[in-house]
Amino acid sequence: MKKILKKIFGITEMEEALAVTQKKIEEAEQTVAKAKESAEQALKEEAEAKMTPKERATAKGEPWVAVLDTKVNPENVRNGFFELDWNDLFIVQLKQAGYGFDNDPEEEIVDRWFRDIVSQMLIDEGQDPTQRGSGYINVIPISKGKSEVS
């Protein structure tokens, strides 16, 4: 009896139309959710594209160091400098590797590491770093996270 009354008054058709409308609403909500996700991803990629390599590495939680500039004295090629930049995570990594302790200035920690790298390069080339007679390494702090090494 109920079914007959629903059919007579058109309730069955209205229920079917309601079901179709609800399905369309769900599909629209899914489309909106996907569009929102795409927009968020695009904003994230745009923000990341504007970051420097240092900021990008820091945001990812990765240690980072780079040579920003290299200068050589044209009158004496044995003299020159490298300008290094790093993030805090690189300092943590160096401390964990034994290059420094909590109260050491960052520049000194990086200097120890840099000297090790230079010495290892000489050893790899078959040269004795203690007998080279190539002068000294001077580290001048420029600002937090940057030093000039000459």
C-alpha positions as CSV (number, residue, x, y, z in Angstrom):
1,M,0.0,0.0,0.0
2,K,2.8,2.4,0.9
3,K,4.5,1.8,-2.5
4,I,1.3,2.5,-4.3
5,L,0.7,5.8,-2.4
6,K,4.3,6.9,-3.1
7,K,3.8,6.2,-6.7
8,I,0.5,8.0,-6.9
9,F,1.8,11.1,-5.2
10,G,5.1,11.1,-7.2
11,I,7.1,10.5,-4.0
12,T,9.1,7.6,-5.7
13,E,10.2,9.9,-8.5
14,M,11.2,12.6,-5.9
15,E,13.2,10.1,-4.0
16,E,15.0,8.9,-7.1
17,A,15.7,12.6,-8.1
18,L,17.0,13.2,-4.5
19,A,19.3,10.2,-4.8
20,V,20.6,11.5,-8.1
21,T,21.1,15.0,-6.6
22,Q,22.9,13.6,-3.6
23,K,25.2,11.6,-5.9
24,K,26.0,14.8,-7.9
25,I,26.7,16.7,-4.6
26,E,29.1,13.9,-3.6
27,E,30.9,14.1,-7.0
28,A,31.1,17.9,-6.8
29,E,32.5,17.7,-3.2
30,Q,35.2,15.2,-4.5
31,T,36.0,17.5,-7.4
32,V,36.3,20.5,-5.0
33,A,38.5,18.5,-2.7
34,K,40.8,17.5,-5.6
35,A,40.9,21.1,-6.8
36,K,41.8,22.3,-3.3
37,E,44.5,19.7,-3.0
38,S,45.9,20.7,-6.4
39,A,45.9,24.4,-5.4
40,E,47.7,23.6,-2.2
41,Q,50.3,21.6,-4.0
42,A,50.8,24.4,-6.5
43,L,51.2,26.9,-3.7
44,K,53.7,24.6,-2.0
45,E,55.7,24.2,-5.2
46,E,55.6,27.9,-5.9
47,A,56.9,28.6,-2.4
48,E,59.6,26.0,-2.7
49,A,60.7,27.4,-6.1
50,K,61.3,30.8,-4.4
51,M,63.5,29.2,-1.8
52,T,67.3,29.3,-1.9
53,P,69.0,25.9,-1.9
54,K,69.9,26.5,1.7
55,E,66.3,27.2,2.7
56,R,65.0,24.2,0.7
57,A,67.5,21.8,2.4
58,T,66.6,23.3,5.8
59,A,62.9,22.9,5.2
60,K,63.5,19.3,4.3
61,G,65.6,18.8,7.4
62,E,68.8,18.1,5.5
63,P,72.3,19.4,6.3
64,W,73.6,21.8,3.7
65,V,76.9,23.5,2.8
66,A,78.1,25.3,-0.3
67,V,80.9,27.4,-1.6
68,L,79.4,30.8,-2.4
69,D,82.5,32.5,-3.9
70,T,86.1,31.7,-4.7
71,K,88.7,34.3,-5.2
72,V,92.4,33.9,-6.2
73,N,95.1,36.5,-5.7
74,P,96.3,37.2,-9.3
75,E,99.7,38.2,-8.0
76,N,100.1,35.0,-5.9
77,V,97.9,32.1,-6.9
78,R,98.7,30.3,-3.6
79,N,96.6,32.9,-1.9
80,G,92.8,33.1,-2.2
81,F,89.7,32.4,-0.4
82,F,86.4,30.4,-0.4
83,E,83.3,31.9,1.0
84,L,81.3,29.1,2.6
85,D,77.7,29.1,3.7
86,W,75.9,26.4,5.7
87,N,72.7,25.7,7.7
88,D,72.4,24.7,11.4
89,L,71.8,21.0,10.4
90,F,75.2,20.9,8.8
91,I,76.8,22.1,12.1
92,V,74.9,19.4,14.0
93,Q,76.1,16.8,11.5
94,L,79.7,18.0,11.9
95,K,79.4,17.8,15.7
96,Q,78.1,14.3,15.4
97,A,81.1,13.4,13.3
98,G,83.5,14.8,15.9
99,Y,84.4,18.2,14.4
100,G,83.1,20.2,17.3
101,F,81.3,20.6,20.6
102,D,78.3,22.6,21.8
103,N,80.2,25.7,22.8
104,D,82.5,25.8,19.8
105,P,81.9,28.7,17.3
106,E,80.4,27.4,14.1
107,E,83.3,28.9,12.0
108,E,85.8,26.8,14.0
109,I,83.8,23.6,13.5
110,V,83.5,24.3,9.7
111,D,87.2,25.2,9.6
112,R,88.2,21.8,11.1
113,W,86.0,20.0,8.6
114,F,87.4,22.1,5.7
115,R,91.0,21.5,6.7
116,D,90.2,17.7,6.8
117,I,88.7,17.9,3.3
118,V,91.7,19.8,1.9
119,S,94.1,17.4,3.5
120,Q,92.2,14.4,2.2
121,M,92.3,15.8,-1.3
122,L,96.0,16.1,-1.1
123,I,96.4,12.6,0.2
124,D,94.1,11.3,-2.6
125,E,96.5,13.0,-5.1
126,G,99.5,11.3,-3.5
127,Q,100.8,14.4,-1.7
128,D,101.7,14.8,1.9
129,P,99.7,17.7,3.4
130,T,102.2,18.2,6.2
131,Q,105.1,18.7,3.8
132,R,103.3,20.8,1.1
133,G,104.5,24.2,2.4
134,S,101.4,25.9,0.8
135,G,100.8,28.5,3.5
136,Y,98.0,28.5,6.0
137,I,94.2,28.5,6.1
138,N,92.6,31.7,7.6
139,V,89.0,31.7,8.6
140,I,87.2,35.1,8.9
141,P,83.6,34.9,10.2
142,I,81.4,37.1,8.0
143,S,78.0,36.5,9.6
144,K,76.1,33.7,11.3
145,G,76.4,30.7,9.0
146,K,79.0,32.3,6.7
147,S,82.8,32.5,6.7
148,E,85.6,33.6,4.4
149,V,88.3,31.0,4.2
150,S,91.7,32.0,2.7
